[in-house]
Amino acid sequence: MKGTIAIIPARGGSKRIPKKNIRQFCGKPIISYSIEAAIEADIFDEVMVSTDSEEIAELALQYGASVPFMRSEKTAGDYATTSEVVLEVIDNYKKLGKDFQYAACIYAAAPFVTSDKLCSAMKKLKENDVVEIMPVVKFSYPPMRGFIMKDDYLAMKWPEFLNTRSQDIESLYHDCGQFYCYDIEKYQSLNGQIVDSIMPIIVSESEVQDIDSEEDWKIAEIKYQIMKGLNHER
């Protein structure tokens, strides 16, 4: 019987935040949150880290993940996509004689991922005939009311929405940038290029934060502490 794998991509060459994937976040290396959430979910036959860094690999092993092989030079570059990494991992496991039916790709800098979210997403994947389950969050402000710069002035990108009430504008959602759950056979058949057959897990904005700058990092730590405090109160 084919199993389920958690893949945590974590290359060592972060540019905007040096050593981002192992930097201390609220007292622990940020990658540890993704590893621990996957292990605590208790739904994965394998929790592995795909990395090109010996330092990251050593830390991943300390927190209970496996690192059966190092990432190739091709998928360690600045322009490698997540799908290329996932497909490489699946292929390398096949060479080791291990085959999986489902996969969760969990980002290394995603401290808001929890075991509950992973369990809910994987359950939803198995119960529905879809390629992917993805956590999303609603835009807090309608993008259709946004501005662009024209010379030194602001102009509405979509002026047709000038007099439309915000509550009458269709809600839009965006990727949380935390994790994705896949049916591997369907995923491979599309070569990782998924544009439909995606079902959402809707997440609160208080549990979502892109971490691409020092300011993002500070905001994420504040949000994380609030989230943990609320969960503790429950």
Backbone torsions as a table, in degrees:
resi	resn	phi	psi	omega
1	MET	NA	131.1	-180.0
2	LYS	-71.1	148.5	-175.6
3	GLY	-105.6	-162.2	-177.9
4	THR	-128.1	135.2	-175.7
5	ILE	-124.6	142.6	170.9
6	ALA	-105.9	122.8	-179.0
7	ILE	-111.9	123.4	-179.9
8	ILE	-115.1	100.7	179.2
9	PRO	-73.3	132.2	-177.3
10	ALA	-153.8	80.7	179.3
11	ARG	-78.4	161.6	-174.6
12	GLY	-91.7	-6.1	-170.8
13	GLY	-98.8	41.9	179.5
14	SER	-64.1	132.0	-175.6
15	LYS	-95.6	-48.4	-173.5
16	ARG	-71.1	-38.1	176.2
17	ILE	-126.6	101.1	-176.9
18	PRO	-54.5	135.9	-179.8
19	LYS	52.5	37.1	-176.1
20	LYS	-52.6	-43.5	-171.2
21	ASN	-70.6	-15.2	178.5
22	ILE	-123.5	8.3	178.4
23	ARG	-66.3	149.1	179.6
24	GLN	-68.5	127.2	177.9
25	PHE	-127.9	113.0	-177.3
26	CYS	50.0	40.3	172.0
27	GLY	97.1	-4.7	-180.0
28	LYS	-139.6	156.0	174.3
29	PRO	-57.2	134.8	-172.4
30	ILE	-60.9	-31.6	179.5
31	ILE	-65.1	-25.0	-177.4
32	SER	-62.8	-29.3	-179.6
33	TYR	-65.8	-40.9	179.1
34	SER	-68.0	-42.7	179.6
35	ILE	-62.9	-48.4	-177.2
36	GLU	-65.0	-39.0	178.3
37	ALA	-62.3	-41.7	-179.8
38	ALA	-66.2	-42.5	179.9
39	ILE	-67.7	-43.3	-178.4
40	GLU	-66.3	-27.1	178.5
41	ALA	-62.6	-30.6	176.5
42	ASP	57.8	36.4	178.2
43	ILE	-122.0	-0.7	-175.9
44	PHE	-108.9	135.4	175.1
45	ASP	-77.9	-21.9	-179.8
46	GLU	-146.9	132.3	172.3
47	VAL	-119.5	110.6	-172.8
48	MET	-127.0	155.9	176.0
49	VAL	-114.7	128.1	176.4
50	SER	-99.8	111.8	-175.6
51	THR	-145.7	159.8	173.9
52	ASP	-107.5	4.1	-173.8
53	SER	-110.1	125.8	176.9
54	GLU	-65.0	-34.5	179.6
55	GLU	-64.7	-44.5	178.2
56	ILE	-66.6	-40.9	-180.0
57	ALA	-60.1	-43.9	-179.7
58	GLU	-63.2	-41.7	179.5
59	LEU	-67.6	-39.3	178.7
60	ALA	-60.4	-42.5	178.8
61	LEU	-63.7	-38.5	179.5
62	GLN	-60.8	-33.6	-177.7
63	TYR	-93.7	5.9	171.0
64	GLY	102.8	1.6	176.9
65	ALA	-84.9	164.0	174.9
66	SER	-104.0	152.1	174.9
67	VAL	-135.3	77.1	-173.4
68	PRO	-72.8	-17.6	178.4
69	PHE	-158.4	158.7	179.1
70	MET	-92.9	154.3	179.7
71	ARG	-68.1	145.4	-179.4
72	SER	-73.0	162.7	178.1
73	GLU	-61.5	-35.2	-178.7
74	LYS	-62.4	-41.8	-177.1
75	THR	-93.7	5.9	178.1
76	ALA	-100.1	-2.6	-177.2
77	GLY	-79.2	171.9	-177.0
78	ASP	-64.8	-24.8	-173.5
79	TYR	-106.5	7.0	177.4
80	ALA	-69.6	140.3	-179.8
81	THR	-95.1	161.8	177.1
82	THR	-60.2	-40.5	-179.1
83	SER	-63.1	-37.0	177.8
84	GLU	-63.8	-39.1	178.6
85	VAL	-65.5	-48.0	-178.6
86	VAL	-61.3	-45.5	-179.4
87	LEU	-63.7	-37.3	177.7
88	GLU	-65.1	-42.5	179.1
89	VAL	-61.6	-47.4	-179.7
90	ILE	-60.0	-43.2	179.8
91	ASP	-64.9	-42.0	-179.7
92	ASN	-65.5	-37.0	176.5
93	TYR	-66.1	-37.2	177.2
94	LYS	-60.6	-38.6	178.3
95	LYS	-65.4	-25.1	177.4
96	LEU	-88.9	1.1	179.1
97	GLY	85.5	17.4	179.6
98	LYS	-114.7	128.5	-178.1
99	ASP	-122.2	141.0	-178.5
100	PHE	-126.9	148.8	178.6
101	GLN	-94.8	-35.5	-178.1
102	TYR	-129.5	151.7	178.0
103	ALA	-140.7	146.3	168.3
104	ALA	-117.8	124.3	173.9
105	CYS	-98.9	113.4	-174.9
106	ILE	-113.5	123.7	-179.6
107	TYR	-67.5	149.2	-176.0
108	ALA	-72.3	-34.2	-179.7
109	ALA	-101.0	66.3	-176.2
110	ALA	-140.2	67.8	-175.0
111	PRO	-67.5	-12.7	179.7
112	PHE	-86.3	-3.4	174.0
113	VAL	-70.6	135.1	177.8
114	THR	-126.4	162.3	177.7
115	SER	-62.5	-36.2	179.3
116	ASP	-62.7	-43.8	179.4
117	LYS	-63.3	-41.9	179.2
118	LEU	-64.0	-42.2	179.6
119	CYS	-64.6	-42.8	180.0
120	SER	-63.8	-43.2	-178.9
121	ALA	-66.3	-44.0	-178.8
122	MET	-68.2	-36.3	176.4
123	LYS	-62.2	-43.6	179.9
124	LYS	-64.7	-37.9	178.3
125	LEU	-62.6	-45.4	-176.4
126	LYS	-71.3	-24.4	-177.7
127	GLU	-89.5	-9.5	-176.6
128	ASN	-129.0	149.2	-178.2
129	ASP	-87.1	71.2	-178.0
130	VAL	-128.2	166.9	178.3
131	VAL	-84.7	-38.9	-168.4
132	GLU	-145.7	146.4	167.1
133	ILE	-115.4	131.1	-175.3
134	MET	-136.1	130.2	174.0
135	PRO	-72.5	133.1	179.6
136	VAL	-131.6	162.8	178.2
137	VAL	-134.2	144.2	179.7
138	LYS	-73.7	137.0	173.9
139	PHE	-58.6	132.1	-177.1
140	SER	-73.9	-21.1	177.9
141	TYR	-135.2	137.0	-176.6
142	PRO	-59.6	117.7	179.2
143	PRO	-59.0	-27.1	-179.0
144	MET	-67.5	-12.4	176.3
145	ARG	-97.7	15.1	-176.2
146	GLY	-79.5	161.8	-179.8
147	PHE	-111.7	156.4	168.9
148	ILE	-123.0	165.0	178.4
149	MET	-94.4	129.5	171.9
150	LYS	-124.2	107.5	-170.5
151	ASP	57.4	-119.8	-179.3
152	ASP	-103.2	14.7	-173.7
153	TYR	-122.7	159.5	175.4
154	LEU	-91.1	144.6	174.4
155	ALA	-141.8	142.2	178.0
156	MET	-67.4	133.6	177.3
157	LYS	-66.5	-40.0	179.7
158	TRP	-124.9	81.7	-175.5
159	PRO	-61.1	-18.0	178.7
160	GLU	-63.9	-15.8	178.9
161	PHE	-98.1	9.9	-175.8
162	LEU	-54.2	-44.8	-175.2
163	ASN	-106.1	14.7	178.7
164	THR	-88.2	130.8	177.7
165	ARG	-65.8	143.6	-178.2
166	SER	-55.5	-39.6	-177.9
167	GLN	-70.4	-11.8	178.5
168	ASP	-97.6	-1.7	179.1
169	ILE	-91.1	136.4	-178.5
170	GLU	-58.6	136.5	179.0
171	SER	-71.2	138.0	174.6
172	LEU	-117.2	151.8	-178.3
173	TYR	-126.3	154.8	175.2
174	HIS	-133.8	159.3	-179.9
175	ASP	-58.6	134.8	177.6
176	CYS	-74.5	-19.2	-177.5
177	GLY	68.3	39.4	-177.3
178	GLN	-117.2	-55.5	179.5
179	PHE	-161.4	166.2	177.4
180	TYR	-140.1	139.9	176.0
181	CYS	-113.1	133.2	-173.0
182	TYR	-126.4	146.8	160.2
183	ASP	-84.4	112.6	-168.7
184	ILE	-63.0	-42.3	-179.1
185	GLU	-60.8	-44.4	178.3
186	LYS	-66.7	-40.2	-179.4
187	TYR	-61.2	-45.6	180.0
188	GLN	-66.6	-37.0	-179.3
189	SER	-63.2	-25.7	178.5
190	LEU	-98.1	3.3	-177.1
191	ASN	54.7	33.6	176.7
192	GLY	76.9	3.8	-178.1
193	GLN	-98.8	87.3	-173.0
194	ILE	-101.9	123.6	179.4
195	VAL	-120.7	-15.6	175.5
196	ASP	-146.0	-170.6	-175.0
197	SER	57.3	40.3	178.1
198	ILE	-116.1	127.5	175.8
199	MET	-108.3	145.6	-175.1
200	PRO	-96.0	154.3	158.3
201	ILE	-113.3	117.3	-175.6
202	ILE	-88.6	126.1	-173.6
203	VAL	-114.6	146.8	177.5
204	SER	-68.5	144.6	179.3
205	GLU	-61.6	-24.4	179.8
206	SER	-70.0	-13.2	-179.5
207	GLU	-115.8	26.6	179.6
208	VAL	-135.2	133.1	175.8
209	GLN	-161.1	118.1	169.9
210	ASP	-65.2	140.3	-179.8
211	ILE	-122.8	86.4	-177.0
212	ASP	-122.4	-0.9	-179.0
213	SER	-149.0	170.7	178.4
214	GLU	-62.7	-38.1	178.5
215	GLU	-64.7	-42.9	176.7
216	ASP	-56.7	-42.2	-177.5
217	TRP	-60.6	-45.5	-179.8
218	LYS	-63.7	-43.1	179.7
219	ILE	-64.1	-41.3	-179.7
220	ALA	-62.1	-41.4	179.3
221	GLU	-63.7	-39.8	178.3
222	ILE	-64.2	-47.3	179.3
223	LYS	-61.6	-40.5	-179.2
224	TYR	-63.7	-44.0	-179.9
225	GLN	-63.9	-37.4	176.8
226	ILE	-65.9	-44.6	180.0
227	MET	-60.4	-45.5	-179.9
228	LYS	-66.3	-35.4	178.4
229	GLY	-66.2	-41.7	178.7
230	LEU	-66.3	-41.9	179.9
231	ASN	-64.8	-35.6	179.6
232	HIS	-67.3	-37.4	-179.6
233	GLU	-65.7	-32.2	179.5
234	ARG	-70.2	NA	NA
